[in-house]
Amino acid sequence: MPDSGTPHEPDPKLLVSPRYLAGPTRAPDAALFPLLDAGWPFHTDHLDNLYFASPDERIRIAYLPQRTAWEAEALWYVTAWSNPFDRPQWTAQFTDHTPEEVVAGLTRALLEDYADGRDRHLHRAIRTRPAIEPLEAAGWHSDTQPGRYPRFRATSPDGHAVLEGDRSRAVRGVDLSRCEVWTLHVRPPHHSLDEPGQWSAHFTYGFPPLLLGAVTSAMTDPAPVRRRESQIPEIFRSTVRCAPAPGIGPASVAEAASSLAAAAIEVPAEPTAPAPPAQPPRHRRP
């Protein structure tokens, strides 16, 4: 793990929004450097995967760019434990192509909660407003189906991002830390999740709405993120908005914009509901 500071790589050329379509930088700095600065211990394995833990070992974060040896399907794993020697209370997973700024929303919230010592990251709140309010403030369309276990669905204005919640997925008698209750999909309408550039996040039973709100706040933050042109997923290049990053001349901006336009893919105007997500496979603890 490098020392905290500015990454030694060329400055990105564009400011991209919305950030949930910007693609990853492939550098975990935004999500992990705050933990490093706070003194959280970490280690690497023989494949250079990164593992962080809170000082009391009750919050664990894994970044697995080389994860094939562990049979893990997600790039990021975050788990919380009331007892570090028991099963996790909840698990959050983020797949490939998740922008690091979205994961950073969760890691920063966990860091702040750990610092104040109130363990709100372990509170299984029923009230979901903290998770939904950032989406509604950003103009997402939301719908709730009433019932014993209400089902919630929110769709971004561009139709590319969908958050779904369904508490009925939690089955009695099984490990609730493996029962997916909240699912976030980012993909163009009419597309499956098999195409490069798309990503998803999965949150199990017990994941606090307060922390989900940190994720949705990071997603809907209107501030653009810095990216090189090659880092923007091709399937989203017709949808993202790009502006020149500071220090970039008009010729470079025009060249990048022309290239993006040439690679643009026509996207249907009306979003459609994504297929129901499959039950996430069991995985080894990081």
C-alpha atoms as a printed R data frame, in Angstrom:
    type eleno elety resid chain resno       x       y       z
1   ATOM     1    CA   MET     A     1   0.000   0.000   0.000
2   ATOM     2    CA   PRO     A     2   1.555   3.349  -0.968
3   ATOM     3    CA   ASP     A     3   1.864   6.241   1.417
4   ATOM     4    CA   SER     A     4  -1.089   8.592   1.600
5   ATOM     5    CA   GLY     A     5  -0.897  11.382  -0.944
6   ATOM     6    CA   THR     A     6  -1.497  12.291  -4.551
7   ATOM     7    CA   PRO     A     7  -1.253   9.295  -6.898
8   ATOM     8    CA   HIS     A     8   1.753   9.400  -9.247
9   ATOM     9    CA   GLU     A     9  -0.087   9.178 -12.557
10  ATOM    10    CA   PRO     A    10  -1.046  11.603 -15.319
11  ATOM    11    CA   ASP     A    11  -3.833  13.994 -14.422
12  ATOM    12    CA   PRO     A    12  -7.210  12.928 -15.831
13  ATOM    13    CA   LYS     A    13  -8.352  15.018 -18.765
14  ATOM    14    CA   LEU     A    14 -12.079  15.289 -18.136
15  ATOM    15    CA   LEU     A    15 -14.581  16.069 -15.407
16  ATOM    16    CA   VAL     A    16 -17.353  13.483 -15.711
17  ATOM    17    CA   SER     A    17 -20.909  13.332 -14.375
18  ATOM    18    CA   PRO     A    18 -23.011  11.623 -13.233
19  ATOM    19    CA   ARG     A    19 -20.333   9.899 -11.244
20  ATOM    20    CA   TYR     A    20 -22.059   6.518 -11.127
21  ATOM    21    CA   LEU     A    21 -21.490   6.225 -14.901
22  ATOM    22    CA   ALA     A    22 -17.886   7.461 -14.863
23  ATOM    23    CA   GLY     A    23 -16.236   4.066 -14.419
24  ATOM    24    CA   PRO     A    24 -13.404   3.195 -12.020
25  ATOM    25    CA   THR     A    25  -9.872   4.554 -11.956
26  ATOM    26    CA   ARG     A    26  -8.485   1.155 -10.872
27  ATOM    27    CA   ALA     A    27  -6.767   2.905  -7.945
28  ATOM    28    CA   PRO     A    28  -8.453   2.332  -4.537
29  ATOM    29    CA   ASP     A    29  -7.036   5.525  -3.045
30  ATOM    30    CA   ALA     A    30 -10.333   7.382  -2.568
31  ATOM    31    CA   ALA     A    31 -11.852   4.529  -0.566
32  ATOM    32    CA   LEU     A    32  -8.776   3.336   1.359
33  ATOM    33    CA   PHE     A    33  -6.496   6.311   2.036
34  ATOM    34    CA   PRO     A    34  -8.838   7.722   4.730
35  ATOM    35    CA   LEU     A    35  -8.526   4.404   6.589
36  ATOM    36    CA   LEU     A    36  -4.763   4.475   6.186
37  ATOM    37    CA   ASP     A    37  -4.622   8.039   7.506
38  ATOM    38    CA   ALA     A    38  -6.735   6.988  10.509
39  ATOM    39    CA   GLY     A    39  -4.243   4.265  11.369
40  ATOM    40    CA   TRP     A    40  -6.389   1.243  10.541
41  ATOM    41    CA   PRO     A    41  -4.182  -1.843  10.131
42  ATOM    42    CA   PHE     A    42  -3.956  -3.534   6.752
43  ATOM    43    CA   HIS     A    43  -2.128  -6.338   5.026
44  ATOM    44    CA   THR     A    44  -1.741  -7.787   1.555
45  ATOM    45    CA   ASP     A    45  -1.719 -11.366   0.360
46  ATOM    46    CA   HIS     A    46   0.558 -13.071  -2.147
47  ATOM    47    CA   LEU     A    47  -1.659 -11.717  -4.970
48  ATOM    48    CA   ASP     A    48  -1.451  -8.105  -3.733
49  ATOM    49    CA   ASN     A    49  -5.091  -7.977  -2.651
50  ATOM    50    CA   LEU     A    50  -5.638  -5.475   0.166
51  ATOM    51    CA   TYR     A    51  -7.343  -6.131   3.500
52  ATOM    52    CA   PHE     A    52  -8.185  -3.433   6.045
53  ATOM    53    CA   ALA     A    53  -9.729  -3.846   9.491
54  ATOM    54    CA   SER     A    54 -10.797  -1.536  12.263
55  ATOM    55    CA   PRO     A    55  -8.536  -1.672  15.335
56  ATOM    56    CA   ASP     A    56 -11.072  -3.934  17.103
57  ATOM    57    CA   GLU     A    57 -11.462  -6.176  14.002
58  ATOM    58    CA   ARG     A    58 -15.239  -5.594  13.842
59  ATOM    59    CA   ILE     A    59 -15.197  -3.796  10.481
60  ATOM    60    CA   ARG     A    60 -13.333  -5.421   7.614
61  ATOM    61    CA   ILE     A    61 -12.800  -4.163   4.088
62  ATOM    62    CA   ALA     A    62 -11.261  -6.126   1.233
63  ATOM    63    CA   TYR     A    63 -10.163  -4.872  -2.166
64  ATOM    64    CA   LEU     A    64  -9.641  -7.902  -4.406
65  ATOM    65    CA   PRO     A    65  -8.341  -7.010  -7.882
66  ATOM    66    CA   GLN     A    66  -6.702 -10.483  -8.008
67  ATOM    67    CA   ARG     A    67  -9.476 -12.550  -6.468
68  ATOM    68    CA   THR     A    68  -9.713 -15.656  -8.648
69  ATOM    69    CA   ALA     A    69  -7.796 -17.734  -6.109
70  ATOM    70    CA   TRP     A    70 -10.453 -16.965  -3.475
71  ATOM    71    CA   GLU     A    71 -13.473 -17.758  -5.674
72  ATOM    72    CA   ALA     A    72 -14.851 -14.291  -4.942
73  ATOM    73    CA   GLU     A    73 -16.972 -12.542  -7.555
74  ATOM    74    CA   ALA     A    74 -16.996  -8.978  -6.203
75  ATOM    75    CA   LEU     A    75 -14.141  -6.489  -6.274
76  ATOM    76    CA   TRP     A    76 -14.981  -4.925  -2.906
77  ATOM    77    CA   TYR     A    77 -16.225  -6.646   0.252
78  ATOM    78    CA   VAL     A    78 -17.213  -4.781   3.410
79  ATOM    79    CA   THR     A    79 -18.385  -6.643   6.500
80  ATOM    80    CA   ALA     A    80 -19.409  -5.658  10.036
81  ATOM    81    CA   TRP     A    81 -19.306  -7.846  13.121
82  ATOM    82    CA   SER     A    82 -20.732  -7.373  16.601
83  ATOM    83    CA   ASN     A    83 -18.218 -10.004  17.710
84  ATOM    84    CA   PRO     A    84 -15.107 -10.493  15.573
85  ATOM    85    CA   PHE     A    85 -15.199 -14.256  16.278
86  ATOM    86    CA   ASP     A    86 -18.830 -14.714  15.198
87  ATOM    87    CA   ARG     A    87 -20.508 -14.571  11.787
88  ATOM    88    CA   PRO     A    88 -20.769 -11.098  10.203
89  ATOM    89    CA   GLN     A    89 -23.820  -9.015  10.973
90  ATOM    90    CA   TRP     A    90 -23.998  -7.745   7.396
91  ATOM    91    CA   THR     A    91 -22.060  -7.774   4.144
92  ATOM    92    CA   ALA     A    92 -21.794  -5.260   1.310
93  ATOM    93    CA   GLN     A    93 -20.332  -6.161  -2.093
94  ATOM    94    CA   PHE     A    94 -19.408  -3.967  -5.054
95  ATOM    95    CA   THR     A    95 -18.591  -5.513  -8.413
96  ATOM    96    CA   ASP     A    96 -16.067  -4.537 -11.072
97  ATOM    97    CA   HIS     A    97 -16.447  -1.100 -12.670
98  ATOM    98    CA   THR     A    98 -17.877   0.454  -9.489
99  ATOM    99    CA   PRO     A    99 -16.496   4.011  -9.261
100 ATOM   100    CA   GLU     A   100 -14.211   4.251  -6.246
101 ATOM   101    CA   GLU     A   101 -16.021   7.411  -5.098
102 ATOM   102    CA   VAL     A   102 -19.160   5.334  -4.451
103 ATOM   103    CA   VAL     A   103 -17.277   2.851  -2.270
104 ATOM   104    CA   ALA     A   104 -15.578   5.779  -0.535
105 ATOM   105    CA   GLY     A   105 -18.992   7.024   0.581
106 ATOM   106    CA   LEU     A   106 -19.366   3.838   2.613
107 ATOM   107    CA   THR     A   107 -15.806   3.614   3.955
108 ATOM   108    CA   ARG     A   108 -15.838   7.240   5.104
109 ATOM   109    CA   ALA     A   109 -19.186   6.756   6.852
110 ATOM   110    CA   LEU     A   110 -17.843   3.680   8.629
111 ATOM   111    CA   LEU     A   111 -14.727   5.557   9.652
112 ATOM   112    CA   GLU     A   112 -16.780   8.414  11.115
113 ATOM   113    CA   ASP     A   113 -19.105   6.031  12.936
114 ATOM   114    CA   TYR     A   114 -16.205   4.076  14.395
115 ATOM   115    CA   ALA     A   115 -14.592   7.280  15.594
116 ATOM   116    CA   ASP     A   116 -17.683   8.442  17.540
117 ATOM   117    CA   GLY     A   117 -18.028   5.035  19.215
118 ATOM   118    CA   ARG     A   118 -21.807   4.708  18.950
119 ATOM   119    CA   ASP     A   119 -21.768   1.616  16.703
120 ATOM   120    CA   ARG     A   120 -24.570   2.880  14.495
121 ATOM   121    CA   HIS     A   121 -23.204   0.644  11.752
122 ATOM   122    CA   LEU     A   122 -24.606  -2.299  13.752
123 ATOM   123    CA   HIS     A   123 -28.122  -0.897  14.228
124 ATOM   124    CA   ARG     A   124 -30.756  -2.710  12.175
125 ATOM   125    CA   ALA     A   125 -33.123   0.186  11.662
126 ATOM   126    CA   ILE     A   126 -36.517  -0.383  10.033
127 ATOM   127    CA   ARG     A   127 -36.877   3.202   8.875
128 ATOM   128    CA   THR     A   128 -35.470   3.515   5.366
129 ATOM   129    CA   ARG     A   129 -35.755   7.271   4.868
130 ATOM   130    CA   PRO     A   130 -32.018   7.939   5.378
131 ATOM   131    CA   ALA     A   131 -31.301   5.718   2.375
132 ATOM   132    CA   ILE     A   132 -34.019   7.131   0.141
133 ATOM   133    CA   GLU     A   133 -33.801  10.863   0.826
134 ATOM   134    CA   PRO     A   134 -30.597  11.469  -1.205
135 ATOM   135    CA   LEU     A   135 -32.201   9.795  -4.221
136 ATOM   136    CA   GLU     A   136 -35.416  11.789  -4.011
137 ATOM   137    CA   ALA     A   137 -33.440  15.007  -3.596
138 ATOM   138    CA   ALA     A   138 -31.586  14.149  -6.820
139 ATOM   139    CA   GLY     A   139 -34.835  13.630  -8.753
140 ATOM   140    CA   TRP     A   140 -34.960   9.833  -8.758
141 ATOM   141    CA   HIS     A   141 -38.403   8.321  -9.237
142 ATOM   142    CA   SER     A   142 -39.352   6.042  -6.343
143 ATOM   143    CA   ASP     A   143 -42.178   3.605  -5.781
144 ATOM   144    CA   THR     A   144 -43.121   1.474  -2.770
145 ATOM   145    CA   GLN     A   145 -45.341  -1.586  -2.958
146 ATOM   146    CA   PRO     A   146 -47.137  -1.954   0.381
147 ATOM   147    CA   GLY     A   147 -47.420  -5.250   2.198
148 ATOM   148    CA   ARG     A   148 -46.062  -7.194   5.112
149 ATOM   149    CA   TYR     A   149 -42.635  -6.746   3.546
150 ATOM   150    CA   PRO     A   150 -42.852  -3.541   1.470
151 ATOM   151    CA   ARG     A   151 -40.840  -3.530  -1.725
152 ATOM   152    CA   PHE     A   152 -39.022  -0.389  -2.761
153 ATOM   153    CA   ARG     A   153 -37.690   0.672  -6.139
154 ATOM   154    CA   ALA     A   154 -36.000   3.912  -7.202
155 ATOM   155    CA   THR     A   155 -34.794   4.774 -10.711
156 ATOM   156    CA   SER     A   156 -32.388   7.522 -11.706
157 ATOM   157    CA   PRO     A   157 -33.621  10.251 -14.096
158 ATOM   158    CA   ASP     A   158 -31.509   8.806 -16.923
159 ATOM   159    CA   GLY     A   159 -32.866   5.294 -16.293
160 ATOM   160    CA   HIS     A   160 -29.386   3.808 -15.895
161 ATOM   161    CA   ALA     A   161 -29.383   3.209 -12.126
162 ATOM   162    CA   VAL     A   162 -31.932   1.291 -10.072
163 ATOM   163    CA   LEU     A   163 -32.046   0.669  -6.325
164 ATOM   164    CA   GLU     A   164 -34.330  -2.120  -5.126
165 ATOM   165    CA   GLY     A   165 -35.173  -3.175  -1.589
166 ATOM   166    CA   ASP     A   166 -37.090  -6.286  -0.577
167 ATOM   167    CA   ARG     A   167 -37.003  -7.511   3.014
168 ATOM   168    CA   SER     A   168 -38.958 -10.629   2.083
169 ATOM   169    CA   ARG     A   169 -35.710 -12.035   0.692
170 ATOM   170    CA   ALA     A   170 -34.508 -12.594   4.262
171 ATOM   171    CA   VAL     A   171 -35.388 -16.210   4.982
172 ATOM   172    CA   ARG     A   172 -35.761 -17.446   8.532
173 ATOM   173    CA   GLY     A   173 -33.374 -20.173   9.591
174 ATOM   174    CA   VAL     A   174 -30.533 -19.169   7.278
175 ATOM   175    CA   ASP     A   175 -27.504 -16.953   7.679
176 ATOM   176    CA   LEU     A   176 -29.033 -13.487   7.356
177 ATOM   177    CA   SER     A   177 -25.637 -12.014   6.549
178 ATOM   178    CA   ARG     A   178 -25.980 -13.809   3.188
179 ATOM   179    CA   CYS     A   179 -29.571 -12.758   2.439
180 ATOM   180    CA   GLU     A   180 -29.520  -9.912  -0.053
181 ATOM   181    CA   VAL     A   181 -32.101  -7.242   0.811
182 ATOM   182    CA   TRP     A   182 -30.883  -4.162  -1.090
183 ATOM   183    CA   THR     A   183 -29.571  -4.290  -4.653
184 ATOM   184    CA   LEU     A   184 -28.155  -1.511  -6.782
185 ATOM   185    CA   HIS     A   185 -27.768  -1.977 -10.546
186 ATOM   186    CA   VAL     A   186 -26.099   0.462 -12.932
187 ATOM   187    CA   ARG     A   187 -26.569  -0.397 -16.604
188 ATOM   188    CA   PRO     A   188 -28.250   0.981 -19.717
189 ATOM   189    CA   PRO     A   189 -31.928   0.127 -20.143
190 ATOM   190    CA   HIS     A   190 -32.542  -3.123 -22.041
191 ATOM   191    CA   HIS     A   191 -29.065  -4.400 -21.175
192 ATOM   192    CA   SER     A   192 -28.004  -7.348 -19.047
193 ATOM   193    CA   LEU     A   193 -25.267  -7.199 -16.433
194 ATOM   194    CA   ASP     A   194 -22.864  -9.170 -18.613
195 ATOM   195    CA   GLU     A   195 -21.460  -6.258 -20.590
196 ATOM   196    CA   PRO     A   196 -18.221  -4.464 -19.649
197 ATOM   197    CA   GLY     A   197 -18.688  -1.230 -17.746
198 ATOM   198    CA   GLN     A   198 -21.835  -2.165 -15.856
199 ATOM   199    CA   TRP     A   199 -21.725  -2.681 -12.114
200 ATOM   200    CA   SER     A   200 -23.864  -3.626  -9.158
201 ATOM   201    CA   ALA     A   201 -23.797  -3.524  -5.372
202 ATOM   202    CA   HIS     A   202 -25.457  -5.940  -2.968
203 ATOM   203    CA   PHE     A   203 -26.334  -5.359   0.687
204 ATOM   204    CA   THR     A   204 -27.521  -8.094   3.023
205 ATOM   205    CA   TYR     A   205 -30.073  -8.104   5.815
206 ATOM   206    CA   GLY     A   206 -28.972  -5.897   8.692
207 ATOM   207    CA   PHE     A   207 -27.231  -3.316   6.515
208 ATOM   208    CA   PRO     A   208 -28.251  -0.017   8.150
209 ATOM   209    CA   PRO     A   209 -30.234   2.506   6.061
210 ATOM   210    CA   LEU     A   210 -27.897   5.161   7.456
211 ATOM   211    CA   LEU     A   211 -24.962   3.530   5.675
212 ATOM   212    CA   LEU     A   212 -26.998   2.894   2.543
213 ATOM   213    CA   GLY     A   213 -27.715   6.618   2.611
214 ATOM   214    CA   ALA     A   214 -23.963   7.251   2.563
215 ATOM   215    CA   VAL     A   215 -23.748   5.154  -0.617
216 ATOM   216    CA   THR     A   216 -26.729   6.834  -2.299
217 ATOM   217    CA   SER     A   217 -25.373  10.259  -1.292
218 ATOM   218    CA   ALA     A   218 -22.040   9.436  -2.899
219 ATOM   219    CA   MET     A   219 -23.822   8.262  -6.050
220 ATOM   220    CA   THR     A   220 -25.980  11.362  -6.394
221 ATOM   221    CA   ASP     A   221 -23.302  13.891  -5.463
222 ATOM   222    CA   PRO     A   222 -23.524  16.405  -8.330
223 ATOM   223    CA   ALA     A   223 -19.795  17.123  -8.223
224 ATOM   224    CA   PRO     A   224 -18.100  15.588 -11.282
225 ATOM   225    CA   VAL     A   225 -15.214  13.172 -10.936
226 ATOM   226    CA   ARG     A   226 -11.897  13.280 -12.778
227 ATOM   227    CA   ARG     A   227 -11.318  10.636 -15.406
228 ATOM   228    CA   ARG     A   228  -9.197   9.972 -18.429
229 ATOM   229    CA   GLU     A   229 -11.202   9.332 -21.560
230 ATOM   230    CA   SER     A   230 -10.200   5.662 -21.638
231 ATOM   231    CA   GLN     A   231 -11.595   5.145 -18.124
232 ATOM   232    CA   ILE     A   232 -15.169   6.026 -19.105
233 ATOM   233    CA   PRO     A   233 -17.068   2.802 -19.959
234 ATOM   234    CA   GLU     A   234 -17.956   2.709 -23.627
235 ATOM   235    CA   ILE     A   235 -21.603   1.819 -22.944
236 ATOM   236    CA   PHE     A   236 -22.064   5.052 -20.964
237 ATOM   237    CA   ARG     A   237 -20.220   7.443 -23.272
238 ATOM   238    CA   SER     A   238 -23.430   8.604 -24.913
239 ATOM   239    CA   THR     A   239 -24.934   9.471 -21.528
240 ATOM   240    CA   VAL     A   240 -22.199  11.043 -19.394
241 ATOM   241    CA   ARG     A   241 -21.537  14.766 -19.397
242 ATOM   242    CA   CYS     A   242 -17.912  15.824 -19.811
243 ATOM   243    CA   ALA     A   243 -16.231  19.137 -19.106
244 ATOM   244    CA   PRO     A   244 -12.592  20.174 -19.332
245 ATOM   245    CA   ALA     A   245 -10.528  19.506 -16.238
246 ATOM   246    CA   PRO     A   246  -8.421  22.454 -15.039
247 ATOM   247    CA   GLY     A   247  -5.327  22.957 -17.142
248 ATOM   248    CA   ILE     A   248  -6.688  21.257 -20.262
249 ATOM   249    CA   GLY     A   249  -6.615  23.292 -23.450
250 ATOM   250    CA   PRO     A   250  -9.562  23.626 -25.875
251 ATOM   251    CA   ALA     A   251  -7.918  21.426 -28.491
252 ATOM   252    CA   SER     A   252  -7.568  18.505 -26.071
253 ATOM   253    CA   VAL     A   253 -11.138  18.898 -24.890
254 ATOM   254    CA   ALA     A   254 -12.475  19.012 -28.434
255 ATOM   255    CA   GLU     A   255 -10.480  15.915 -29.340
256 ATOM   256    CA   ALA     A   256 -11.812  13.992 -26.330
257 ATOM   257    CA   ALA     A   257 -15.382  15.137 -26.918
258 ATOM   258    CA   SER     A   258 -15.164  14.150 -30.598
259 ATOM   259    CA   SER     A   259 -13.850  10.715 -29.676
260 ATOM   260    CA   LEU     A   260 -16.609  10.216 -27.120
261 ATOM   261    CA   ALA     A   261 -19.251  11.243 -29.633
262 ATOM   262    CA   ALA     A   262 -17.865   8.844 -32.223
263 ATOM   263    CA   ALA     A   263 -18.054   5.971 -29.727
264 ATOM   264    CA   ALA     A   264 -21.514   6.883 -28.449
265 ATOM   265    CA   ILE     A   265 -24.128   4.177 -28.370
266 ATOM   266    CA   GLU     A   266 -27.776   4.990 -28.872
267 ATOM   267    CA   VAL     A   267 -29.631   4.504 -25.585
268 ATOM   268    CA   PRO     A   268 -33.420   4.023 -25.419
269 ATOM   269    CA   ALA     A   269 -35.211   6.951 -23.826
270 ATOM   270    CA   GLU     A   270 -37.536   4.941 -21.617
271 ATOM   271    CA   PRO     A   271 -35.957   2.842 -18.830
272 ATOM   272    CA   THR     A   272 -37.183  -0.666 -18.217
273 ATOM   273    CA   ALA     A   273 -37.018  -2.738 -15.102
274 ATOM   274    CA   PRO     A   274 -33.879  -4.872 -14.776
275 ATOM   275    CA   ALA     A   275 -34.204  -8.601 -14.369
276 ATOM   276    CA   PRO     A   276 -34.431  -9.754 -10.732
277 ATOM   277    CA   PRO     A   277 -30.892 -10.226  -9.378
278 ATOM   278    CA   ALA     A   278 -29.759 -13.745  -8.662
279 ATOM   279    CA   GLN     A   279 -28.963 -14.759  -5.098
280 ATOM   280    CA   PRO     A   280 -25.307 -13.773  -4.559
281 ATOM   281    CA   PRO     A   281 -23.055 -16.834  -4.286
282 ATOM   282    CA   ARG     A   282 -21.459 -17.800  -1.029
283 ATOM   283    CA   HIS     A   283 -17.919 -16.597  -0.661
284 ATOM   284    CA   ARG     A   284 -15.112 -16.893   1.731
285 ATOM   285    CA   ARG     A   285 -14.637 -14.192   4.273
286 ATOM   286    CA   PRO     A   286 -11.908 -11.764   3.408
